[in-house]
Amino acid sequence: MLKRSWFPDILIGDRVVLRRHVSGNLAAFMRWYADPEVSRLTRYQDGPMARPEIERFFQARVLGSDSLAMAIHERATDRLLGTCAFSQLDGENGSALFHITIGEKDAWGKGFGTEATRLMVEHAFERLQLHRIGLSVFAFNERAIRSYRRAGFVIEGRAREAIRRDGRWWDEVEMSILDSDWRAQLAAASAAARAGAGGAGAAAPDEEAPLTDPATGRPADTPSIERIH
Ligand SMILES: CC(C)(COP(=O)(O)OP(=O)(O)OC[C@H]1O[C@@H](n2cnc3c(N)ncnc32)[C@H](O)[C@@H]1OP(=O)(O)O)[C@@H](O)C(=O)NCCC(=O)NCCS
């Protein structure tokens, strides 16, 4: 179970706003995860999730407190575009796993995912005071890998031929970002700003209480709910 205080009310970027999910978002999840292309990029099994599975996933991992899930809305229109989350928040080791799906396919490749990822990373390092965020991504998902790199993640390894898709084996790419990487990015951005090259300055750290309780830091295991990216 995650603590309520770990959830931000809202994270505001230039182009996206992240808010807590509401139950009415289930209809969008049903549409997104029934889509073969979204499934191909996010799911270990071939083919879309069944509706009851999507509903279980939504209740436990999206509305529930198994994960720190946030809805991604386009800032200009408030349109719901997708979802992102930290799972396996581990207070003792200061780590979490990151997941993101922009379910509205016409919104792919427009910078929304990278900005949402940055907002979550900032929340993790500035407010939760995590040390490390990991993720895994199928090697054929080049858009996601580029977006994660842009947000500061680095490739740290590969699970060789971990996924069978399109009649062949693909590696699963493991990526991560450390708080030191994040702080180096901020320092570089403010140095660039000082040098007159533009770019945003560093955001001021938030005062909210850090993630410190190892006893409740890890969400309950829910093996009946499938693992997706
Ligand atoms: C992965 C995802 C979150 C990225 O968000 P996004 O808003 O589409 O991506 P962005 O526009 O922020 O960045 C995409 C990057 O990939 C590049 N790109 C866009 N389309 C691409 C394509 N078809 N192939 C390769 N690269 C592509 C863009 O140029 C950009 O890189 P750059 O900033 O270096 O130029 C989003 O596409 C998504 O949710 N996809 C479906 C589900 C998924 O794959 N989730 C991740 C599972 S690990």
The ligand as an SDF file (V2000), in Angstrom:
LIG
                    3D

 48 50  0  0  0  0  0  0  0  0999 V2000
    6.2860    5.7050  -25.4320 C   0  0  0  0  0  0  0  0  0  0  0  0
    5.4720    6.9680  -25.2590 C   0  0  0  0  0  0  0  0  0  0  0  0
    5.1330    7.1990  -23.8070 C   0  0  0  0  0  0  0  0  0  0  0  0
    6.3270    8.1670  -25.7420 C   0  0  0  0  0  0  0  0  0  0  0  0
    5.5560    9.3230  -25.6260 O   0  0  0  0  0  0  0  0  0  0  0  0
    5.3770   10.2630  -26.9040 P   0  0  0  0  0  0  0  0  0  0  0  0
    4.6380   11.4590  -26.4910 O   0  0  0  0  0  0  0  0  0  0  0  0
    4.7900    9.4630  -28.0340 O   0  0  0  0  0  0  0  0  0  0  0  0
    6.8930   10.5590  -27.2630 O   0  0  0  0  0  0  0  0  0  0  0  0
    7.6210   11.9680  -27.4540 P   0  0  0  0  0  0  0  0  0  0  0  0
    6.9930   12.6930  -28.5930 O   0  0  0  0  0  0  0  0  0  0  0  0
    7.6990   12.6600  -26.1500 O   0  0  0  0  0  0  0  0  0  0  0  0
    9.0940   11.4620  -27.8340 O   0  0  0  0  0  0  0  0  0  0  0  0
    9.2370   10.4770  -28.8360 C   0  0  0  0  0  0  0  0  0  0  0  0
   10.6570   10.4080  -29.3300 C   0  0  0  0  0  0  0  0  0  0  0  0
   10.7180    9.3310  -30.2700 O   0  0  0  0  0  0  0  0  0  0  0  0
   10.8320    9.8550  -31.5930 C   0  0  0  0  0  0  0  0  0  0  0  0
    9.8430    9.1320  -32.3740 N   0  0  0  0  0  0  0  0  0  0  0  0
    8.5770    9.4630  -32.6350 C   0  0  0  0  0  0  0  0  0  0  0  0
    8.0120    8.4980  -33.3910 N   0  0  0  0  0  0  0  0  0  0  0  0
    8.9370    7.5450  -33.5450 C   0  0  0  0  0  0  0  0  0  0  0  0
    8.9400    6.2900  -34.2320 C   0  0  0  0  0  0  0  0  0  0  0  0
    7.8830    5.8360  -34.8820 N   0  0  0  0  0  0  0  0  0  0  0  0
   10.0890    5.5450  -34.2070 N   0  0  0  0  0  0  0  0  0  0  0  0
   11.1700    5.9880  -33.5280 C   0  0  0  0  0  0  0  0  0  0  0  0
   11.2280    7.1740  -32.8790 N   0  0  0  0  0  0  0  0  0  0  0  0
   10.1130    7.9330  -32.9070 C   0  0  0  0  0  0  0  0  0  0  0  0
   10.5840   11.3380  -31.5040 C   0  0  0  0  0  0  0  0  0  0  0  0
   11.3110   12.0290  -32.4870 O   0  0  0  0  0  0  0  0  0  0  0  0
   11.0840   11.6260  -30.1010 C   0  0  0  0  0  0  0  0  0  0  0  0
   12.4960   11.5900  -30.0220 O   0  0  0  0  0  0  0  0  0  0  0  0
   13.3620   12.9270  -29.9840 P   0  0  0  0  0  0  0  0  0  0  0  0
   12.8130   13.7480  -28.8390 O   0  0  0  0  0  0  0  0  0  0  0  0
   14.7530   12.4450  -29.7470 O   0  0  0  0  0  0  0  0  0  0  0  0
   13.1340   13.5880  -31.3000 O   0  0  0  0  0  0  0  0  0  0  0  0
    4.1560    6.9160  -26.1090 C   0  0  0  0  0  0  0  0  0  0  0  0
    4.4770    6.9080  -27.4840 O   0  0  0  0  0  0  0  0  0  0  0  0
    3.3200    5.6900  -25.7660 C   0  0  0  0  0  0  0  0  0  0  0  0
    2.6980    5.6490  -24.7350 O   0  0  0  0  0  0  0  0  0  0  0  0
    3.2980    4.6950  -26.6640 N   0  0  0  0  0  0  0  0  0  0  0  0
    2.4330    3.4990  -26.5100 C   0  0  0  0  0  0  0  0  0  0  0  0
    2.6920    2.6960  -25.2530 C   0  0  0  0  0  0  0  0  0  0  0  0
    4.1630    2.4930  -24.9840 C   0  0  0  0  0  0  0  0  0  0  0  0
    4.9420    2.2010  -25.8660 O   0  0  0  0  0  0  0  0  0  0  0  0
    4.5160    2.6500  -23.7100 N   0  0  0  0  0  0  0  0  0  0  0  0
    5.8570    2.4370  -23.2490 C   0  0  0  0  0  0  0  0  0  0  0  0
    6.0570    1.0220  -22.8810 C   0  0  0  0  0  0  0  0  0  0  0  0
    7.6770    0.7100  -22.2040 S   0  0  0  0  0  0  0  0  0  0  0  0
  1  2  1  0
  2  3  1  0
  2  4  1  0
  2 36  1  0
  4  5  1  0
  5  6  1  0
  6  7  2  0
  6  8  1  0
  6  9  1  0
  9 10  1  0
 10 11  2  0
 10 12  1  0
 10 13  1  0
 13 14  1  0
 14 15  1  0
 15 16  1  0
 15 30  1  0
 16 17  1  0
 17 18  1  0
 17 28  1  0
 18 19  1  0
 18 27  1  0
 19 20  2  0
 20 21  1  0
 21 22  1  0
 21 27  2  0
 22 23  1  0
 22 24  2  0
 24 25  1  0
 25 26  2  0
 26 27  1  0
 28 29  1  0
 28 30  1  0
 30 31  1  0
 31 32  1  0
 32 33  2  0
 32 34  1  0
 32 35  1  0
 36 37  1  0
 36 38  1  0
 38 39  2  0
 38 40  1  0
 40 41  1  0
 41 42  1  0
 42 43  1  0
 43 44  2  0
 43 45  1  0
 45 46  1  0
 46 47  1  0
 47 48  1  0
M  END
$$$$
